[in-house]
């Protein structure tokens, strides 16, 4: 691919501002929603044509979700969308787009390149607008604009009402509906004992629990799919997800505990088996490769013989070119020293640099290590039954 570059206009003789504004007003009066890049000067000064009131101005964010230094901002900006940010590290932190390579030999040709800029962000908004109109063709330009900005993911800043969200814009919802569940694991074997839905104010109760020691987790499903521990969904444990606190049941009668859940983050240091974080089957953790010469370790208890899958994914992006990339997974025995299996990239040919390891295991304690080729990269690690 060609060397990355900031999007820029080819020199031309622009029409007068009055002529350009007249054309925009004419388009708006005909029912069109005009979308324009907010500009790449890192300034709050009005940038035209984006600053015209009839235009939906688009600021940029990088793959970390934060606005890059180049993006313009201000009261005229309506929404933000992915525009890339090379300052985060390298070309892969930009946006891959089609270009025309005038310098190719033997002749110029269409190709792809990495780029950054609000001109890469604006087409995301136009594309989602087209998706919304395909579903609701009767929307006016004002209603379409409101749909895109009202269902953006906040908070509202000088870079717009929020980050464009295609799912929310299409469904007119701020994310899917969720239901909170509580799940009881055996602290001895790691087996799932019971899963119950929470009631009002998050209250839950397990019944007919045998004597023993347990770990208590909580998580949310989406749209009633009853799948807990999916990366990106709320997940947590009593005592903390990295080192959950056990609960002992010794007799009949109610026992009360309370805890909160969120996005489960690893607890450093966890580079050895002795400091490994706990990871429950059917759950996940968010971690970061702080040093490419080290690895993060997780302890996993397998209760039943069968097939199990360990898989990494990104925090805020997919497994292609983004912040979360270039992971490897290692599976170790109960000592944490003997490597049983390892896995690199899922599909390098198609730019999937996350990792997936599937293996048939017997009951016991295992350790899973996540390593990365580059430092300061983030990942999510899920452990599940099956493939």
ZIHU-V811265 format. One line per field, one symbol per residue. ss: DSSP state (a for helix, b for strand, c for the rest). phi: phi as a letter, one per 40 degrees, with the letter a starting at -180 (. if undefined). psi: psi as a letter, one per 20 degrees, with the letter a starting at -180 (. if undefined). A space follows every 10 residues. Layout:
# ZIHU-V811265
ss: ???
phi: ???
psi: ???
This chain:
# ZIHU-V811265
ss: cbbbbbcccc ccccccaaaa aaaaaaaaac cccbbbbccc cccccccccc ccccbbbbbb bccccccccc ccccccbbbb bbcccaaacc aaacbbbbbb bcccccccbb bbbbbbcaaa aaaaaaaaaa aaaaaccccc aaaaaaaaaa ccbcccbccb ccbccaaaaa accccccccb bbbbbbcccc cbbbbbbcca aacccccccc cbbbbbbbbb cccccccccc ccccbbbccc ccccccbbbc cccccccccc cbccbccccc ccccccbbcc ccbbbbbbbc ccccbbbbbb bbcccbbbbb bbbccccccc ccccccbbbb bbccccccbb bbbcbbbaaa cbbbbbbbbb bccbbbbbbb bbccccbbbb bbbbbcc
phi: .cccaccacc dacccccccc cccccccccc hcccbacchb cfbccdbbcd ccccbccbcb bcccgbcccc ccaiccccab acbgacccia ccccbcacab ccbcbcacac abacaaiccc cdccccccdc cccccbcccc ccccdccccc bcccccbcch cicdbcdccc cfbcgccbbc bbbbbcccbg cccabbcccd ggcaabbfcc dibbbbbaab cbfgcfbbgc dhccaaacgh ccbcccbbbb achcbbbaab baccbdbcca cbccbcccbc cgbaabbacc accbacbbcb bbcbcicbbb acaccbaccc caccagcabb bbcccgbccc aaacccaccb gcbcbabbac bcdibbbbbb bacbcfbbab bbbacgc
psi: qrqqqppqqp proqrqhggg hhhggggghi jqoppqpiqk ikqjpppqjh iqhiqopprq qaijiqprhh prrrhiphrq rpirnhiiga hijapprqro oijqqirqrq aqqqrqriih gghgggghgh gghhhmiipr hghgghghhh jqparpaijr happoggghh ikqmrrqqpp qqppqpigij qpgqpqqqbq kjqrpqqlpq qaprpprqrq apkkikoqjp pirpprqpip hhmqpqppoi rqqqppqqrq rcoopqoqql irhhjpqppq pjarqprpnh piiaqpqppp pphqqapqpp pqrrgjrajb oahorlrqpp praiijhoph qrpcqgnhhk kojrqpppqp qrqaprpppp rqhqrlqqrp pqprqa.
